[in-house]
Amino acid sequence: MTEKQTAEAPVPTTRAVEAAPANPSGSTGSPGSSAGLLFGIGAYGLWGLLPLYFVTLVPAGPVEIVADRVLFSLVVCFVLLTVARSWRAFGAVLRSGRAFGALALAAALIGVNWLTYTFGVLNGQAIEASLGYFINPIVSVLLGVLVLKERLRPLQWTAVAIGAVAVLVLSVAYGQVPWIALILAFSFGFYGLVKNRVGATVDAVTSLTVETVVLTPAALGVVAWLAAAGTLTLTGHGPGHFWLLAASGVITATPLLFFGAAARRLPMTTIGLLQYIAPLSQFLLAVTVLGEHMAAGRWIGFGIVWLAILVLTADTLFVARRRRAGLRAAAESARA
C-alpha cells in the first residue's frame, strides 16, 4: 500500500476491520487460505520492490514516470476488462454519478500519492516515503474517528498518541516536518476511505480502470508538454528505457490483482498484518541498496512508529480473537 498500491491497496478503517468476516476456527491451513497468503505476500512484496524499479527509470523524472504509468496502465486495464468481460460493469460505473464521482476523487488522491512517492524515491528520500506507509494505518484509524465518527478502543487511542509523538520526534530529526511521509499517509488514508465506500459495488479492475481514465487527460497533457519542451525521455533513450517505462502498466496491475485474490481468501486481520511487508521492504532497500543515511534521531523516531504499530496490531489481534471466540460459542449453542 504501499503506494499501494491504485493500484495500491487501501488500509481498512476500524469499522471495515470489525465488519470483515472472520474464520471461526482461526485456522489458516486450508488450501484457499494458503493460496491467499501467497497472493498477499506477492502483492505486498512487489509493492515493496517499487523503489528499485523507479531508480531504473532515470533520467525520467517523477512527473513523466507517473504520466507514463497512467497511460500504460490504461492499456493493461482495457486488456483486463476484455479478458474478464467487464466492459458492461465499466460502463455502468461511468453512468453512475455517485460511483464515478467517488472514483474520480480516488483518482486525484492516488495521483498525488504516486507523484509524491516517486518524487521521494528519486530524490533520496525513500526512507521518509516508507515512513508514510508505516504510519498510514494509524492515519486510517484517525480518519475513522474524524470522518466516520467511529469510537476507538483504548489501545487504538494509545497507538494514535504514540504516532503523534513519533511525528514530532522525526520532525526534530529531519529538521522539518516530514511532509513526504505525511502526504503519502493522508492521501492514501483518504483514498482508502473513498474506496471503502465503493468497494462493495465496484470490482478492483473496473475501479482501477475508471481511476486511470480520469487521470489520462492530465497524463496526455504532461507527455505532450514534455515532448514540446524536448525533455520527454520515453522515446529518446533507446528501446530498453521505453520498455522499462511501458512495463509500469503491468507493474501497477499485477500486485492489485494479487491483492484482490488475497482479500477474497484471507481474514482482514491477516491482510492488515501483511501490509507491513511493503514499507519494511522499502525501508530496508533505502538503507542497504540506495545508501540513504539513518541518523540516530531518525532511528529513535522510527522506533516509536514501530511501537505504535505493535500496539495497533496487538489491539487488532485481540479483537479478532475475541470475535472468533464469540462465533465459536454461537456455533456450539446452535448445535446444542
VOPAGU-2260 file (C-alpha; in pm, 1 decimal, decimal comma):
REM VOPAGU-2260
SITE   aa  ch    i         X         Y         Z
SITE  MET   A    0       0,0       0,0       0,0
SITE  THR   A    1     249,5      93,5     -28,1
SITE  GLU   A    2     183,0     320,1    -280,8
SITE  LYS   A    3      -2,3      59,9    -253,3
SITE  GLN   A    4     -92,7      48,6    -423,6
SITE  THR   A    5    -434,3     209,4    -701,9
SITE  ALA   A    6    -332,4       2,2    -754,1
SITE  GLU   A    7    -214,3      27,4    -407,7
SITE  ALA   A    8    -447,6    -136,9    -169,3
SITE  PRO   A    9    -620,6      78,0      93,1
SITE  VAL   A   10    -589,7       6,3     460,6
SITE  PRO   A   11    -934,4     -65,9     606,0
SITE  THR   A   12   -1082,1     157,1     871,7
SITE  THR   A   13   -1171,4      26,0    1213,7
SITE  ARG   A   14   -1529,9     -36,2    1106,2
SITE  ALA   A   15   -1418,7    -225,6     797,4
SITE  VAL   A   16   -1188,0    -446,4    1000,6
SITE  GLU   A   17   -1452,6    -528,7    1255,7
SITE  ALA   A   18   -1714,3    -597,2     989,8
SITE  ALA   A   19   -1488,8    -829,2     791,6
SITE  PRO   A   20   -1581,7   -1196,4     805,0
SITE  ALA   A   21   -1360,9   -1392,2    1037,5
SITE  ASN   A   22   -1254,6   -1753,6    1023,3
SITE  PRO   A   23   -1432,8   -1907,6    1321,1
SITE  SER   A   24   -1175,9   -2178,4    1362,2
SITE  GLY   A   25    -889,0   -1937,0    1347,4
SITE  SER   A   26    -718,8   -2175,5    1108,3
SITE  THR   A   27    -524,6   -2058,4     806,6
SITE  GLY   A   28    -425,4   -2402,4     689,7
SITE  SER   A   29    -685,8   -2457,4     417,1
SITE  PRO   A   30    -574,0   -2459,7      52,5
SITE  GLY   A   31    -766,3   -2139,4      -8,5
SITE  SER   A   32    -601,2   -1953,6     277,4
SITE  SER   A   33    -257,3   -2085,9     184,4
SITE  ALA   A   34    -304,4   -1955,3    -168,1
SITE  GLY   A   35    -435,4   -1629,8     -23,1
SITE  LEU   A   36    -124,5   -1594,8     188,6
SITE  LEU   A   37      95,8   -1642,3    -116,8
SITE  PHE   A   38    -105,9   -1389,0    -312,3
SITE  GLY   A   39     -83,8   -1141,1     -24,0
SITE  ILE   A   40     291,1   -1182,0      13,6
SITE  GLY   A   41     324,4   -1145,5    -362,8
SITE  ALA   A   42     121,7    -824,3    -368,4
SITE  TYR   A   43     296,7    -650,5     -81,4
SITE  GLY   A   44     635,0    -792,4    -184,8
SITE  LEU   A   45     600,7    -638,2    -531,0
SITE  TRP   A   46     491,7    -305,1    -383,8
SITE  GLY   A   47     793,6    -321,1    -155,0
SITE  LEU   A   48    1028,4    -350,3    -455,3
SITE  LEU   A   49     897,5     -38,3    -629,0
SITE  PRO   A   50    1196,3     179,3    -527,1
SITE  LEU   A   51    1429,7     -45,8    -725,0
SITE  TYR   A   52    1204,6     -16,2   -1028,6
SITE  PHE   A   53    1176,4     360,9   -1013,0
SITE  VAL   A   54    1551,2     421,6    -993,3
SITE  THR   A   55    1596,9     222,4   -1316,4
SITE  LEU   A   56    1373,4     474,6   -1495,5
SITE  VAL   A   57    1617,6     765,5   -1458,7
SITE  PRO   A   58    1661,9    1003,5   -1643,8
SITE  ALA   A   59    1280,6    1017,3   -1647,8
SITE  GLY   A   60    1157,5    1246,5   -1370,7
SITE  PRO   A   61     870,3    1186,1   -1127,9
SITE  VAL   A   62     612,1    1372,4   -1337,2
SITE  GLU   A   63     691,4    1179,5   -1655,0
SITE  ILE   A   64     706,3     846,5   -1471,7
SITE  VAL   A   65     360,0     897,8   -1323,0
SITE  ALA   A   66     217,1    1018,0   -1655,4
SITE  ASP   A   67     361,2     718,3   -1840,9
SITE  ARG   A   68     241,1     488,6   -1564,6
SITE  VAL   A   69    -114,1     615,8   -1608,9
SITE  LEU   A   70    -110,5     573,3   -1987,8
SITE  PHE   A   71      39,6     225,2   -1990,0
SITE  SER   A   72    -185,2     119,0   -1701,1
SITE  LEU   A   73    -484,3     221,2   -1912,7
SITE  VAL   A   74    -375,0     -19,6   -2186,3
SITE  VAL   A   75    -341,1    -302,7   -1935,4
SITE  CYS   A   76    -677,2    -217,5   -1777,4
SITE  PHE   A   77    -854,3    -231,3   -2113,2
SITE  VAL   A   78    -699,6    -572,9   -2178,0
SITE  LEU   A   79    -813,5    -694,3   -1836,3
SITE  LEU   A   80   -1165,2    -562,5   -1890,5
SITE  THR   A   81   -1179,7    -752,6   -2218,5
SITE  VAL   A   82   -1049,6   -1076,0   -2068,7
SITE  ALA   A   83   -1284,9   -1051,5   -1769,9
SITE  ARG   A   84   -1575,0    -937,0   -1991,3
SITE  SER   A   85   -1631,6    -645,3   -1756,3
SITE  TRP   A   86   -1699,1    -369,2   -2008,7
SITE  ARG   A   87   -2065,0    -360,4   -1907,4
SITE  ALA   A   88   -1970,2    -305,6   -1540,9
SITE  PHE   A   89   -1726,2     -35,5   -1650,8
SITE  GLY   A   90   -1998,4     140,7   -1849,3
SITE  ALA   A   91   -2237,4     118,8   -1555,4
SITE  VAL   A   92   -1988,9     299,1   -1330,9
SITE  LEU   A   93   -1937,7     572,4   -1591,6
SITE  ARG   A   94   -2314,6     627,5   -1598,2
SITE  SER   A   95   -2343,9     632,5   -1219,7
SITE  GLY   A   96   -2282,8     984,1   -1098,6
SITE  ARG   A   97   -2221,0     877,6    -739,8
SITE  ALA   A   98   -1979,3     590,9    -813,1
SITE  PHE   A   99   -1794,6     783,0   -1083,7
SITE  GLY   A  100   -1762,8    1089,9    -862,0
SITE  ALA   A  101   -1618,3     883,5    -578,6
SITE  LEU   A  102   -1368,3     713,6    -808,4
SITE  ALA   A  103   -1273,0    1047,3    -965,1
SITE  LEU   A  104   -1187,4    1170,9    -616,0
SITE  ALA   A  105    -995,5     848,1    -554,3
SITE  ALA   A  106    -805,7     906,0    -879,1
SITE  ALA   A  107    -699,4    1253,2    -768,9
SITE  LEU   A  108    -582,5    1118,3    -432,1
SITE  ILE   A  109    -386,2     830,5    -582,2
SITE  GLY   A  110    -234,7    1064,9    -839,7
SITE  VAL   A  111     -99,3    1280,2    -556,3
SITE  ASN   A  112      18,7     964,9    -379,3
SITE  TRP   A  113     200,6     825,7    -682,8
SITE  LEU   A  114     368,0    1156,7    -762,2
SITE  THR   A  115     479,8    1215,2    -403,2
SITE  TYR   A  116     614,7     862,7    -366,4
SITE  THR   A  117     806,0     872,9    -694,9
SITE  PHE   A  118     947,8    1214,5    -606,8
SITE  GLY   A  119    1064,4    1084,8    -269,2
SITE  VAL   A  120    1237,9     777,2    -410,6
SITE  LEU   A  121    1413,1     967,9    -690,8
SITE  ASN   A  122    1529,3    1242,8    -456,5
SITE  GLY   A  123    1699,2    1027,0    -196,8
SITE  GLN   A  124    1405,6    1019,9      45,4
SITE  ALA   A  125    1285,7     661,7      12,4
SITE  ILE   A  126    1321,6     618,4     389,2
SITE  GLU   A  127    1076,8     900,7     451,0
SITE  ALA   A  128     846,5     755,9     184,0
SITE  SER   A  129     844,6     421,4     365,3
SITE  LEU   A  130     759,0     608,8     684,7
SITE  GLY   A  131     441,1     730,3     516,7
SITE  TYR   A  132     318,5     375,2     470,5
SITE  PHE   A  133     423,5     274,4     821,6
SITE  ILE   A  134     204,2     546,2     973,7
SITE  ASN   A  135     -78,0     504,2     720,2
SITE  PRO   A  136    -270,8     251,3     938,4
SITE  ILE   A  137    -259,4     498,5    1226,4
SITE  VAL   A  138    -387,6     773,6     998,4
SITE  SER   A  139    -664,8     541,4     876,2
SITE  VAL   A  140    -775,8     481,4    1234,9
SITE  LEU   A  141    -770,7     857,0    1299,2
SITE  LEU   A  142    -978,4     922,4     987,0
SITE  GLY   A  143   -1228,2     666,1    1111,5
SITE  VAL   A  144   -1283,9     887,9    1414,0
SITE  LEU   A  145   -1283,8    1224,3    1236,4
SITE  VAL   A  146   -1481,3    1128,5     925,5
SITE  LEU   A  147   -1681,5     816,2    1010,7
SITE  LYS   A  148   -1737,1     911,6    1376,1
SITE  GLU   A  149   -1606,5     575,9    1493,4
SITE  ARG   A  150   -1525,8     517,7    1858,5
SITE  LEU   A  151   -1174,5     398,3    1924,3
SITE  ARG   A  152   -1071,5     147,7    2185,0
SITE  PRO   A  153    -806,2     246,9    2443,0
SITE  LEU   A  154    -521,0      69,1    2262,4
SITE  GLN   A  155    -614,3     240,1    1937,8
SITE  TRP   A  156    -601,7     580,8    2107,0
SITE  THR   A  157    -266,3     481,9    2252,8
SITE  ALA   A  158    -133,7     396,0    1905,7
SITE  VAL   A  159    -255,7     728,9    1765,4
SITE  ALA   A  160     -89,2     919,2    2052,0
SITE  ILE   A  161     238,5     729,7    2007,1
SITE  GLY   A  162     222,0     801,0    1633,6
SITE  ALA   A  163     184,8    1173,5    1701,8
SITE  VAL   A  164     490,9    1164,2    1928,7
SITE  ALA   A  165     682,6     984,3    1654,0
SITE  VAL   A  166     599,6    1258,7    1402,5
SITE  LEU   A  167     725,7    1521,6    1646,8
SITE  VAL   A  168    1049,1    1332,0    1709,5
SITE  LEU   A  169    1105,2    1279,0    1337,4
SITE  SER   A  170    1033,9    1646,4    1268,6
SITE  VAL   A  171    1321,0    1733,4    1501,2
SITE  ALA   A  172    1541,6    1461,8    1349,5
SITE  TYR   A  173    1473,8    1577,2     991,5
SITE  GLY   A  174    1492,5    1944,6    1083,3
SITE  GLN   A  175    1146,8    1992,2     932,9
SITE  VAL   A  176     805,6    1828,8     926,5
SITE  PRO   A  177     830,3    1500,8     727,6
SITE  TRP   A  178     594,8    1628,0     459,3
SITE  ILE   A  179     655,6    1345,0     214,6
SITE  ALA   A  180     556,9    1085,3     475,5
SITE  LEU   A  181     250,7    1282,0     587,3
SITE  ILE   A  182     127,8    1349,2     231,7
SITE  LEU   A  183     164,7     978,7     149,5
SITE  ALA   A  184      -8,6     867,1     468,5
SITE  PHE   A  185    -303,3    1107,3     441,2
SITE  SER   A  186    -352,4    1082,7      63,9
SITE  PHE   A  187    -355,9     704,2      88,5
SITE  GLY   A  188    -568,1     714,5     402,3
SITE  PHE   A  189    -834,9     925,3     230,3
SITE  TYR   A  190    -800,6     707,5     -80,0
SITE  GLY   A  191    -875,1     401,3     130,6
SITE  LEU   A  192   -1170,8     580,3     285,8
SITE  VAL   A  193   -1319,2     662,6     -55,0
SITE  LYS   A  194   -1256,3     313,9    -191,3
SITE  ASN   A  195   -1410,0     161,3     120,2
SITE  ARG   A  196   -1737,6     334,1      28,4
SITE  VAL   A  197   -1747,9     196,0    -327,2
SITE  GLY   A  198   -1553,8    -127,8    -284,5
SITE  ALA   A  199   -1862,5    -342,8    -231,8
SITE  THR   A  200   -2019,2    -236,5    -562,6
SITE  VAL   A  201   -1718,7    -192,3    -794,2
SITE  ASP   A  202   -1462,1    -466,5    -854,0
SITE  ALA   A  203   -1089,1    -394,2    -841,5
SITE  VAL   A  204   -1019,1    -397,2   -1217,2
SITE  THR   A  205   -1317,3    -175,5   -1300,0
SITE  SER   A  206   -1224,1      62,2   -1019,5
SITE  LEU   A  207    -862,4      89,8   -1135,4
SITE  THR   A  208    -976,7     142,5   -1494,3
SITE  VAL   A  209   -1211,3     426,7   -1402,9
SITE  GLU   A  210    -943,2     594,1   -1191,0
SITE  THR   A  211    -692,7     559,2   -1473,8
SITE  VAL   A  212    -938,9     702,0   -1728,5
SITE  VAL   A  213    -989,1    1005,2   -1502,2
SITE  LEU   A  214    -613,0    1063,9   -1483,7
SITE  THR   A  215    -550,0    1004,3   -1855,4
SITE  PRO   A  216    -621,5    1359,7   -1984,9
SITE  ALA   A  217    -371,4    1505,0   -1738,5
SITE  ALA   A  218    -118,5    1233,2   -1828,0
SITE  LEU   A  219    -157,8    1304,9   -2200,2
SITE  GLY   A  220    -112,6    1674,4   -2131,0
SITE  VAL   A  221     208,2    1610,0   -1938,5
SITE  VAL   A  222     352,5    1388,9   -2213,1
SITE  ALA   A  223     264,1    1646,4   -2480,4
SITE  TRP   A  224     417,8    1927,0   -2273,4
SITE  LEU   A  225     739,4    1733,9   -2210,9
SITE  ALA   A  226     762,6    1639,0   -2577,9
SITE  ALA   A  227     717,8    2001,4   -2683,8
SITE  ALA   A  228     986,0    2105,4   -2435,2
SITE  GLY   A  229    1223,0    1838,2   -2565,9
SITE  THR   A  230    1255,1    1671,3   -2224,7
SITE  LEU   A  231    1042,4    1359,8   -2281,4
SITE  THR   A  232    1261,4    1052,3   -2222,6
SITE  LEU   A  233    1008,2     787,5   -2326,4
SITE  THR   A  234    1113,4     777,2   -2691,1
SITE  GLY   A  235    1456,3     936,2   -2671,8
SITE  HIS   A  236    1667,9     694,5   -2469,5
SITE  GLY   A  237    1651,8     370,2   -2660,7
SITE  PRO   A  238    1416,9      69,5   -2660,9
SITE  GLY   A  239    1532,8     -53,9   -2320,8
SITE  HIS   A  240    1421,1     266,1   -2149,7
SITE  PHE   A  241    1093,9     267,1   -2344,5
SITE  TRP   A  242    1004,0     -86,8   -2242,8
SITE  LEU   A  243    1100,1     -24,2   -1881,3
SITE  LEU   A  244     850,2     262,4   -1872,8
SITE  ALA   A  245     594,1      55,9   -2064,9
SITE  ALA   A  246     623,3    -216,7   -1801,8
SITE  SER   A  247     472,8      24,3   -1547,9
SITE  GLY   A  248     127,0     -81,4   -1665,4
SITE  VAL   A  249     186,2    -445,0   -1575,7
SITE  ILE   A  250     375,4    -349,7   -1259,9
SITE  THR   A  251      74,8    -144,0   -1149,5
SITE  ALA   A  252    -190,5    -405,4   -1227,6
SITE  THR   A  253     -19,5    -726,7   -1112,2
SITE  PRO   A  254       4,0    -656,8    -736,6
SITE  LEU   A  255    -350,5    -520,0    -743,6
SITE  LEU   A  256    -479,1    -847,5    -885,6
SITE  PHE   A  257    -273,2   -1042,0    -632,0
SITE  PHE   A  258    -418,5    -829,7    -353,6
SITE  GLY   A  259    -772,1    -888,8    -477,5
SITE  ALA   A  260    -710,2   -1264,0    -478,1
SITE  ALA   A  261    -567,9   -1246,6    -125,3
SITE  ALA   A  262    -852,8   -1034,4       8,6
SITE  ARG   A  263   -1108,0   -1292,0    -107,8
SITE  ARG   A  264    -927,8   -1574,8      74,4
SITE  LEU   A  265    -789,9   -1423,9     396,5
SITE  PRO   A  266    -936,8   -1263,9     709,6
SITE  MET   A  267    -893,4    -887,0     715,9
SITE  THR   A  268    -668,1    -916,3    1020,7
SITE  THR   A  269    -420,6   -1122,5     819,0
SITE  ILE   A  270    -428,8    -867,1     536,4
SITE  GLY   A  271    -363,9    -596,8     796,0
SITE  LEU   A  272     -51,6    -775,0     916,0
SITE  LEU   A  273      78,1    -845,6     565,6
SITE  GLN   A  274      57,8    -477,4     471,9
SITE  TYR   A  275     375,4    -401,5     667,3
SITE  ILE   A  276     580,9    -611,2     424,3
SITE  ALA   A  277     581,2    -324,6     173,1
SITE  PRO   A  278     711,6     -34,3     386,7
SITE  LEU   A  279     956,8    -264,6     566,1
SITE  SER   A  280    1097,9    -378,1     231,0
SITE  GLN   A  281    1114,8     -17,8     110,9
SITE  PHE   A  282    1292,2      88,1     429,3
SITE  LEU   A  283    1548,9    -192,2     405,8
SITE  LEU   A  284    1614,6    -120,2      37,2
SITE  ALA   A  285    1660,9     250,3     110,5
SITE  VAL   A  286    1918,3     178,6     380,1
SITE  THR   A  287    2105,3    -115,2     225,9
SITE  VAL   A  288    2079,1     -66,7    -151,9
SITE  LEU   A  289    2004,9     300,4    -211,5
SITE  GLY   A  290    2250,8     404,0      58,7
SITE  GLU   A  291    2031,8     654,0     243,8
SITE  HIS   A  292    2160,8     764,3     583,5
SITE  MET   A  293    1977,3     694,3     907,6
SITE  ALA   A  294    2089,8     928,8    1184,7
SITE  ALA   A  295    2029,9     838,5    1548,9
SITE  GLY   A  296    1729,0    1069,4    1575,2
SITE  ARG   A  297    1563,3     901,5    1280,0
SITE  TRP   A  298    1619,5     557,4    1433,0
SITE  ILE   A  299    1450,8     680,3    1751,0
SITE  GLY   A  300    1158,1     822,2    1554,6
SITE  PHE   A  301    1112,9     505,9    1351,0
SITE  GLY   A  302    1136,0     300,7    1670,3
SITE  ILE   A  303     846,9     499,2    1817,0
SITE  VAL   A  304     647,5     444,6    1495,8
SITE  TRP   A  305     711,1      71,6    1514,8
SITE  LEU   A  306     596,4      74,2    1878,8
SITE  ALA   A  307     269,7     238,5    1769,6
SITE  ILE   A  308     229,6     -30,0    1502,7
SITE  LEU   A  309     283,6    -304,7    1761,6
SITE  VAL   A  310      15,0    -153,3    1985,7
SITE  LEU   A  311    -228,6    -123,7    1694,8
SITE  THR   A  312    -153,9    -479,1    1581,2
SITE  ALA   A  313    -199,4    -616,8    1931,6
SITE  ASP   A  314    -539,2    -448,6    1953,3
SITE  THR   A  315    -642,3    -587,0    1612,0
SITE  LEU   A  316    -538,0    -941,1    1703,5
SITE  PHE   A  317    -712,9    -921,3    2041,8
SITE  VAL   A  318   -1039,8    -809,2    1880,9
SITE  ALA   A  319   -1012,4   -1077,0    1610,9
SITE  ARG   A  320    -952,6   -1348,2    1873,5
SITE  ARG   A  321   -1246,9   -1230,7    2080,6
SITE  ARG   A  322   -1469,4   -1226,3    1772,8
SITE  ARG   A  323   -1363,9   -1580,3    1675,8
SITE  ALA   A  324   -1436,8   -1698,4    2029,3
SITE  GLY   A  325   -1782,8   -1542,0    2007,6
SITE  LEU   A  326   -1850,2   -1712,0    1674,9
SITE  ARG   A  327   -1739,0   -2049,6    1813,8
SITE  ALA   A  328   -1962,7   -2005,6    2117,1
SITE  ALA   A  329   -2256,6   -1912,7    1894,6
SITE  ALA   A  330   -2195,2   -2215,6    1671,2
SITE  GLU   A  331   -2177,0   -2450,2    1972,1
SITE  SER   A  332   -2501,7   -2304,7    2111,0
SITE  ALA   A  333   -2673,5   -2354,2    1776,4
SITE  ARG   A  334   -2561,1   -2719,1    1762,5
SITE  ALA   A  335   -2683,2   -2776,9    2116,7
